[in-house]
Amino acid sequence: MSTHKVKRITVRELGDGKVENSNRKESPWLCTPASVFPDFRDRIPDYFGRHSLVIVEIETDTGIVGVGSCGTANAGIKAVIDQHFAPLILGEDPFKVELLWSKMYRSSARFGRRGVAISAISGIDIALWDIMGKALGVPVYDLLGGRSKEQVQVYASRLYALKDLDQLADEARGYVKEGFTMLKQRFGFGPADGVKGMKGNIALIKAVREAVGDEIEVAADAYMGWDLEYAIKMERELRPYGLKWIEEALMPHDVDGYSRLCALSQTQISHGEHSYTRWDFQEIIDKKAAHILQPDVNRVGGITEARKIWAMAAAKDLPVVPHGNDLHNLHLVFSQINTPFTEYFPNVWDGANTHFWDIYEGNPVQKGGHISLSTEPGLGYKLKESAVEKILLERS
């Protein structure tokens, strides 16, 4: 039992979902679950709504402040935390993460188990782990078993679909010049685009492959925008280009479809970014529905739940490559054996997957396609208060 008690929980909503593409010659796009609707087909990168990021700050009676974030684009999170979870956490020992997680999960079973409620639990849990590390004066990875590697290979996760394939090829070559040996791009077309769209996807992959050569690993993301029949056909057509994996080909609920796709595919199939808790991942693992698991710690239930998912995957020798390079993911990446590489969003394009660059100090910067973690206690984040306040003012 620690000598710390939770004194205050503050939830701040940041962002309004606006995306600025001023440094792009043409608006990029990708297929999404809503690409079946004509008025959604060219939106980038998604339909986030008003709140693109929710920050949770938990202060103890000893003056320690832990910082966590919740899964993006969930406007209901603040109300769930303020009205439902905060009363369960206030006055409690922040070191009792297993007990507190179970209290939150079981008390929200009638309306939670996925989505907003689990994202809310995630932000609270991450902040509690930040508190523990700061209280003990150690990085969170030391609480998770210690650092298992000094550096980790990262893949450049950008390369949205562009109409100008020469521009896309130049962008890919630019990442290789920076030292990346692995890249991920986005597919631009789905079933609603027909055969012409399939040819468009192939053209996107071909442009990048020809630009970077055969020694650079290339993966591609369908962002839940395909169906099973389309995914089977696309995978067969894309085999000559040697993709490292195809990501999120189907909606996350279609675990049986993923199982069928994995059985037929010669390309690795990955997903999990939009799956929640150990129970979602247990089904994926049991049905052999993924070759690579891709949870995001601020969606699956926080670090307390994520370490169970990593362990379940280790029991089946499955790699876990989390979504995003936020520090809440990286402490698991660096402490667990079964993460051979991880995602990295370059800080090159304001408005899409750069929130952690915008509001946090302490993010590791890639060098030669690899990153290392600092020895700062806790997660190692420091909020840029001026940036946070600016975003809050802009939203209001």
N, C-alpha and C positions, 0 to 999 in steps of 0.2 A: 504494500500500500504506500503510495507516494504522499507527500505533504502538500500537494497542489490540489486546488479545487477550481472548477470552471466558474468564472465570475460574470462574464459577458459574452454574448454572441452577436456579431454584427454581420448583416448580409447586405452586400452592395451589388446592384444590377448595372452592368456596363454595356454600352453599345446599342445601336439601333438597327443593325442589320444592313446598313448601307455599304455598298462596295464601290470603291473608286478604282478605275482602270486607266487613269490618265497617262500612265507610262507604257501603255500597250497600244500598238497600232490598230489592233482589232480586238473587240471584246472576246475573251475566251469563254468556253462553255464546257459542260460535261453532261452526260446523260444522268438522270436521277430517277427515283421512283415516280416522280410526277411528270416525267418526260412523255408519258402516254397522252398527256393533255397538250394540245397545240400551243396554248398560251403560256406554257411552262417550258417549252422545249429548249429555248435559248437562254434561260436564266443561269446566272453564275454567282456563286458556286452552288447555291441552294436557295431555300426560301426560309430564312432564319427567323423572321419575325422581329420584334422590337428588341429583345434582350439576347445579345449574342454571348455574353459572359457573365457569370455570377460568382462573386468572390465571397468566401466565408472567413471571417476573422474571429478567433476564439481567444479570449483573454483569461488568464488565471488570476487567482488572488495574490500570486507572487509576482505579477507583472509580466509574465511571459505571454507573447501573442503568437499563436499559430495561424498560418494562412493556408487555405485550401481553395480549390475552384471546383465548380460543378460542370457536368456535361453541358455543352453549349446549346443555345437556342431553346431554353426551357423557361418561359416567362412565369410559370407557376411556382418556381422553386422557392423564392423568397417567402411567399405566403405559407408554404408547407413547413419551412424551417421555423419561421417566427411563431406560427400558431400551433404547430404540432410537435416538432422535434426539440426546439429550444427548451421547453419546460422539462423534457426528459433528461437534458444534458446539464443544465444549470445546477451548480452545487456538487456535481459529481467529480470523481477523481479522473482526470484525463488519461491516465495510464490504463484504465480498464476498458480498452478498446473492444475486446471481444464481447464483454457484457453490454456495453453501450450500443454496439452494432446490433446485437440481437434484440435489445429493447426497441430500437427504432424500427427494425425490420418487422418484428412481430406486431408492433402497435399499428403499423400501416398496412397490414396484410389485406385489409378489405378494400383499399384503394391503390395500393402500391405494387410491389414485387418487380416492377420494371419502370422505365421512363422517369418522369419527374421525381417521384418519391425516392428512387434509388440514386438518381443524380444528386438529390439533396443530401442523402445519407453519405454519399461519396465526398462531397465538399466538407462536411463536418468531420468525417473520419480522417481525411488527409490533413486537416488542420490539427487534429489531435496527435497524429504522428509527428507533425512539425514541432508541436509542444514537447513531446517526449524527447526528441533529439536535442532540442535547445536546453531542456532541463538537465539532461545528462551530459551536455557538451560534446555530442557525437553526431556525425551525419546519420540520416535515417538508414542508409544501407548497412551501417554497423548493427542496427537493431534487427535487420533482416538476414543476418548471417555473415555479414562482412563483405567487403569488395572481392568479387571473384575474378575480376579482370581490370587491368589498368586503363585500357581504352577499348572502344567499341566501334566497329565499322558502321557508318550511317549511309542511308541512301537519300539522294536529293528528291524530295517529294514536291513536285511542282508540275510543270509541263501540261497545262490544260490544253484542250483541243483548240487549235487555231485554224482559220481558213487559209492563212499564209503558211504553207508547209516549210518554206525556206526560213521564215522567222522561227518556227518551231525547231527546226534543225539547228539553227544558230544558238537558240537557248540551250538545247541539249549539249552542244559542243562547249558552251560556256561553263556548264557544271563540270564537265570532264576536265577542263583547264584548271578549275579550282581544286581538283584532286579527287572528286567523287569517282568511284568505280562501279556505282550502282545507282540507277535512276528509276523513278516511277512517273508515268504519265497517266492521263485520264482519257478514257474513251469518250467520244462525242455523240455517239448514236446508239439507239436501242431499237427494239422491235417495231415501234411505230414508224421508223424511217425506212423500213423495208430493205430490199437488196442494195439499193443505192447507199443506205446507211452502213451496211456491212462493208461495202467497198470503201466507204469513208473511214471506218475504223482501221481497216487494213492499211490505208494510205497514211494514217497518222503513225501507226507503229512502224511502217516501212521507212518513213522519213527519219524517225529517230534512230532506228537501227542502222540505216545507211550513214547517218551523220556521226555516230559514235563507234561503229565497228563491232566486231564479234567479241572483243575481250571485255567490253562493258556490259554488265548485267542490267537488263531492262525488265521492269514489271509494269503492269497496267491495271487501272482501277475502273470498274463499271458502276460503282456507287449505287448498287441495288437497282439499277435501271434495266436489267434484262429479265427474261424468263428462262425456264429450263431449256426449251427447244432452241431458243436463240443462242443461249450460252454454249450448248453442245456444238452447234454449227460454227460459232465464232471461234471456239477453241481449236477445232479442226483446221479452220482456215489460217489460223495464226501460228500453227506449229512450226512452219519454216523460219519464223523470226526468233525462235528460241526464248520466249518470255520466261522470266524467272518465276513469276506467278501471275494469275488473274485474280483480282481482288473484288469482293462483294458483287459477284455476278447476279445474285438473287436477293429477294427480300429476306430479312433475317429470320422470319418465322418459317420459311420453307426449308426446314432442316432435312426433310426427306429428299427434296430436290437437290440440295447440296450433296447429300449422300450419293445420289445417282450420278451427279456430275463428277464427283471425285472418283467414282468407280470407272468412268469412261474416259476421263481426261488424261492426257499425257503431260499436261502442264499442271504445276502445283496450284491448288485452289486455296485461297485465304479469305477469312472473314472473322467477324467478332466485334468490330468497332461499335455496332449497334445491338449487341447482346448484353444481357444483364445478369449478374450474380453467378455463383458456382452452378446453379441449377440449369441455366441456359447452356453453360459450357459443358456440363455433364452430358446433356443430350447430344451436343455436337460431337463430343469425344466418343460416346458410346455408339453413335451411328456412323462413325468414321466419315463425318461430314465436312472435314477441313484437313488440309495438309499443314497449314500454318494458322495459329490462333492469333487474333489481333484485338485483344481487349484494350479499352482505355480506362485507366484507373479511376478517372473522375466520372465514369459512367457505370462501371460494374459494381460499385459499392465501396470504393476507396481501397486503401492499402490493405486493410484487414481482410477484405474479401479477395482482393487480387492475388495475394500470396497463396491462397488456397487454389486459385485457378492455375497459377504457375506450377504448383505441386501436382495437381491432377494431370496437367499436361506432361510433366516430367515422368509420371508413372507410365505413360504411353510413348515416351521419347518424342513428343511433339514439340516443335519450336514455338515459342511465344514471342511475337514481334509486335509490341503495342502500337496503338495509333497515336502519333504525335510525339514530340520531343520535350513535352513539359516535364519538369523535374519530378512530379509525382510518379511518372512512368519510369524515369531514368534510374531512380534508386532501386527499383526492382530489376531493371535491365542489368545494372552493374552488380547486383548481389546474387542473382540467380544464374545458374549454369546454362539453362536451356533457352537463352536469347543470344543468337550468334551475331545479329546485327539489328539495327533499329531505324525508325523513321526520323527524318530531319527536314523541317520546313525552313528553307533559307529565308533570311530576313530581307527579301528583295522586292516584295510587292504588297504595299499597304492594303489592308482590307480583306485578306484571305489567309487564314491560318497564321497570322503574325501577332495575335493578341498577347502572347507571352513575351514577345520581344518588346511590345509597346509598353506594357505596364510592369514588367519585372526586371530587376537586375539579378545577375547570377546565372543566367542561362549559358551553358557551355557552347562555345563557338567551334565549329569543325575546322580541323587542320588536316589536309591531306586525306579527306574522306573519313576521318575518325574524330571522336570526341572523348574527353576525359571529364571526370567529376571532381569538384573541389572537396576539401575536407571541412567545409563550413558546417557547423552544427545544424541539425534539423534538415529541412529540404534544401536550404541554401538560397531561398528566394528573399529578395527585398523589394517591396512594392515601391514603384515610382509614384509617390503620392501626387505630384504635380500632374502626371499623365492621367492618373485615375480621376482626379478632380476635373480635369479638362473634359474627359469623356462623359462624366456625370453631368457637367454643365451643358455640354452639347446635346445630350439626350433630353434634358429637361426643357 
